[in-house]
Amino acid sequence: MLSDVARHERGLDTLLRIGGPQAAAPITAMNDIAPDLVRFAIDFAYGEVLSRPGLDLKMRQLCTVAALSAMGTATPQLKWHIDGALNVGWAPSDILDAVMLGAVNTGSAAVGRSLTTAREVFEARGAGAEDVAALDDATTALISIAALTAVANAPARLKAHIRGALDAGASREQVIEVIEQMAVYAGFPAALNGIAAARDAFEGR
C-alpha cells in the first residue's frame, strides 16, 4: 500500500503527464480556502484513481473528455482535459469524436458548448482537426460507457455498450476502470449505478 507521500507524488506526476509543468496550478490555487479538497484531488483522483494500471492514461483522458462533454456542467475542467488529451497523444479529430459520441449516446444538449470549448483549445494550440484513422470499436465503446455512466440517464443503453465493449475486445477490467473513474467526475452514486449495470451485462458471458 502506498504511503500518503508516495500517493501525493504519484498524483503530481500524473497531473504533470496530463497537463504539463503548470498542471497543478488550478487545483493548488484553492489551497488557501479548501486544502483538504486540494489534497483529495491530487492524492485520490490523480494519485489513486487515474494512476491505476487497469486502463492506460491516454484512454482515461478520452473517457474523461466524453463524460465532461456529456455532463455539460464543468466547462473549465473540460477545457483542461481536452488540452490534456492532446498532451497524451490524441488527435483533435479523436477528441471531437469523443464529444459527439458522448452527446449522441446520452442525448446531451451540451454538445454545442462542448464543441465550442474544444475549438477554443485547438485554436490556442494551433491544432487542426486533420483526418486520422477512426477510433476502434473498443475505444468507441469505452468512451460511450464513460459518458453514459456520468450522465446516468440510460441504464439499458449503458449495458448495451458494456456488452459491445467486451465483444470488441475490451476486458472486464477496462470496463470497470472506466466506470470507477467516473466517481471522480460524476460522483459515487453514478459510478455505483454503473457498476450495477456492468454486473448485469457481465452475466452469462
URVENTA-V601000 format. One record per residue. N is the residue number from 1. RES is the residue in three letters. SS is DSSP state (H for helix, E for strand, C for the rest). OMEGA is omega in degrees with one decimal (999 if undefined). BURIAL is I if it has 24 or more other C-alpha atoms within 12 Angstrom, else O. Layout:
[[N & RES & SS & OMEGA & BURIAL] [N & RES & SS & OMEGA & BURIAL]]
This chain:
[[1 & MET & C & -178.6 & O] [2 & LEU & C & 171.8 & O] [3 & SER & C & 179.0 & O] [4 & ASP & H & -179.8 & O] [5 & VAL & H & -179.0 & O] [6 & ALA & H & 178.9 & O] [7 & ARG & H & 178.3 & I] [8 & HIS & H & -179.9 & I] [9 & GLU & H & 178.1 & O] [10 & ARG & H & 176.9 & I] [11 & GLY & H & 178.2 & I] [12 & LEU & H & 178.9 & I] [13 & ASP & H & 178.5 & I] [14 & THR & H & 175.3 & I] [15 & LEU & H & -179.9 & I] [16 & LEU & H & 179.7 & O] [17 & ARG & H & -179.0 & I] [18 & ILE & H & -167.8 & I] [19 & GLY & H & 179.7 & I] [20 & GLY & C & -171.0 & O] [21 & PRO & C & -178.1 & O] [22 & GLN & C & -172.2 & O] [23 & ALA & C & -175.6 & I] [24 & ALA & C & -173.7 & I] [25 & ALA & H & 179.8 & O] [26 & PRO & H & -179.8 & O] [27 & ILE & H & -176.4 & I] [28 & THR & H & 176.7 & O] [29 & ALA & C & 179.6 & O] [30 & MET & C & -173.5 & O] [31 & ASN & C & -178.2 & O] [32 & ASP & C & -176.4 & O] [33 & ILE & C & -176.5 & O] [34 & ALA & C & -177.6 & O] [35 & PRO & H & 179.5 & O] [36 & ASP & H & 177.1 & O] [37 & LEU & H & 177.4 & O] [38 & VAL & H & 179.0 & I] [39 & ARG & H & 179.8 & I] [40 & PHE & H & -178.3 & I] [41 & ALA & H & -176.7 & I] [42 & ILE & H & -172.7 & I] [43 & ASP & H & -177.3 & I] [44 & PHE & H & -174.5 & I] [45 & ALA & H & -175.5 & I] [46 & TYR & H & -178.5 & I] [47 & GLY & H & -177.4 & I] [48 & GLU & H & -171.0 & I] [49 & VAL & H & -174.1 & I] [50 & LEU & C & 177.9 & I] [51 & SER & C & -178.9 & I] [52 & ARG & C & -174.4 & I] [53 & PRO & C & -174.3 & O] [54 & GLY & C & 179.8 & O] [55 & LEU & C & -175.6 & I] [56 & ASP & C & -173.2 & O] [57 & LEU & H & 179.4 & I] [58 & LYS & H & 178.3 & I] [59 & MET & H & 179.0 & I] [60 & ARG & H & -178.3 & I] [61 & GLN & H & -179.6 & I] [62 & LEU & H & 175.6 & I] [63 & CYS & H & 179.1 & I] [64 & THR & H & 178.3 & I] [65 & VAL & H & -179.9 & I] [66 & ALA & H & -178.4 & I] [67 & ALA & H & -178.8 & I] [68 & LEU & H & 177.0 & I] [69 & SER & H & -178.9 & I] [70 & ALA & H & -179.4 & I] [71 & MET & H & 176.9 & I] [72 & GLY & C & -174.9 & I] [73 & THR & C & -173.4 & O] [74 & ALA & C & -176.0 & O] [75 & THR & H & 178.9 & I] [76 & PRO & H & 179.3 & O] [77 & GLN & H & 176.8 & I] [78 & LEU & H & 179.6 & I] [79 & LYS & H & -179.7 & I] [80 & TRP & H & -176.6 & I] [81 & HIS & H & 172.4 & I] [82 & ILE & H & 175.9 & I] [83 & ASP & H & 178.3 & I] [84 & GLY & H & 178.0 & I] [85 & ALA & H & 174.4 & I] [86 & LEU & H & -177.7 & I] [87 & ASN & H & -177.1 & I] [88 & VAL & C & 170.1 & I] [89 & GLY & C & 176.7 & O] [90 & TRP & C & 175.3 & I] [91 & ALA & C & 176.6 & I] [92 & PRO & H & -179.8 & I] [93 & SER & H & 176.2 & I] [94 & ASP & H & -179.1 & I] [95 & ILE & H & 176.9 & I] [96 & LEU & H & 176.4 & I] [97 & ASP & H & 179.9 & I] [98 & ALA & H & 178.3 & I] [99 & VAL & H & -177.9 & I] [100 & MET & H & 179.0 & I] [101 & LEU & H & 177.8 & I] [102 & GLY & H & -178.9 & I] [103 & ALA & H & -176.9 & I] [104 & VAL & H & -175.8 & I] [105 & ASN & H & -176.4 & I] [106 & THR & H & -175.5 & I] [107 & GLY & C & -176.1 & I] [108 & SER & C & 176.2 & I] [109 & ALA & C & -175.4 & O] [110 & ALA & C & -172.3 & I] [111 & VAL & H & -179.7 & I] [112 & GLY & H & 178.7 & O] [113 & ARG & H & -179.6 & I] [114 & SER & H & 177.9 & I] [115 & LEU & H & 176.3 & I] [116 & THR & H & 177.7 & O] [117 & THR & H & 178.8 & I] [118 & ALA & H & -179.8 & I] [119 & ARG & H & 179.0 & I] [120 & GLU & H & 179.1 & O] [121 & VAL & H & -178.9 & I] [122 & PHE & H & -179.2 & I] [123 & GLU & H & 179.1 & O] [124 & ALA & H & -179.4 & O] [125 & ARG & H & -174.3 & O] [126 & GLY & C & -176.9 & O] [127 & ALA & C & 177.3 & O] [128 & GLY & C & -179.3 & O] [129 & ALA & C & -179.2 & O] [130 & GLU & C & 179.6 & O] [131 & ASP & C & 173.5 & O] [132 & VAL & C & 178.8 & O] [133 & ALA & C & 179.8 & O] [134 & ALA & C & 175.3 & O] [135 & LEU & C & 179.2 & I] [136 & ASP & C & -173.1 & O] [137 & ASP & H & -179.4 & O] [138 & ALA & H & 178.9 & I] [139 & THR & H & 178.2 & I] [140 & THR & H & 180.0 & I] [141 & ALA & H & -177.9 & I] [142 & LEU & H & 179.3 & I] [143 & ILE & H & 174.3 & I] [144 & SER & H & 176.2 & I] [145 & ILE & H & 179.0 & I] [146 & ALA & H & -177.8 & I] [147 & ALA & H & -178.3 & I] [148 & LEU & H & 175.7 & I] [149 & THR & H & -176.8 & I] [150 & ALA & H & -176.7 & I] [151 & VAL & H & 172.4 & I] [152 & ALA & C & -178.8 & I] [153 & ASN & C & -176.0 & O] [154 & ALA & C & -176.3 & I] [155 & PRO & H & 179.6 & I] [156 & ALA & H & 178.1 & O] [157 & ARG & H & 177.2 & I] [158 & LEU & H & 179.0 & I] [159 & LYS & H & 179.7 & I] [160 & ALA & H & 179.8 & I] [161 & HIS & H & 174.1 & I] [162 & ILE & H & 177.4 & I] [163 & ARG & H & 178.7 & I] [164 & GLY & H & 177.8 & I] [165 & ALA & H & 179.0 & I] [166 & LEU & H & 178.9 & I] [167 & ASP & H & -177.9 & O] [168 & ALA & C & 175.9 & O] [169 & GLY & C & 175.0 & O] [170 & ALA & C & -179.8 & I] [171 & SER & C & 174.1 & I] [172 & ARG & H & -179.5 & I] [173 & GLU & H & 178.7 & O] [174 & GLN & H & 178.2 & I] [175 & VAL & H & -179.4 & I] [176 & ILE & H & 179.5 & I] [177 & GLU & H & 177.9 & I] [178 & VAL & H & -177.4 & I] [179 & ILE & H & -180.0 & I] [180 & GLU & H & 178.7 & I] [181 & GLN & H & -178.4 & I] [182 & MET & H & 174.3 & I] [183 & ALA & H & -179.9 & I] [184 & VAL & H & -171.2 & I] [185 & TYR & H & -176.0 & I] [186 & ALA & H & 177.8 & I] [187 & GLY & C & -178.6 & O] [188 & PHE & H & 178.3 & O] [189 & PRO & H & 178.9 & O] [190 & ALA & H & -180.0 & I] [191 & ALA & H & 179.3 & I] [192 & LEU & H & 176.8 & I] [193 & ASN & H & 176.6 & I] [194 & GLY & H & 178.1 & I] [195 & ILE & H & 176.9 & I] [196 & ALA & H & 177.1 & I] [197 & ALA & H & 179.1 & I] [198 & ALA & H & 179.4 & I] [199 & ARG & H & 178.7 & O] [200 & ASP & H & -177.4 & O] [201 & ALA & H & -179.0 & I] [202 & PHE & H & -175.5 & I] [203 & GLU & C & 177.1 & O] [204 & GLY & C & -179.4 & O] [205 & ARG & C & 999 & O]]
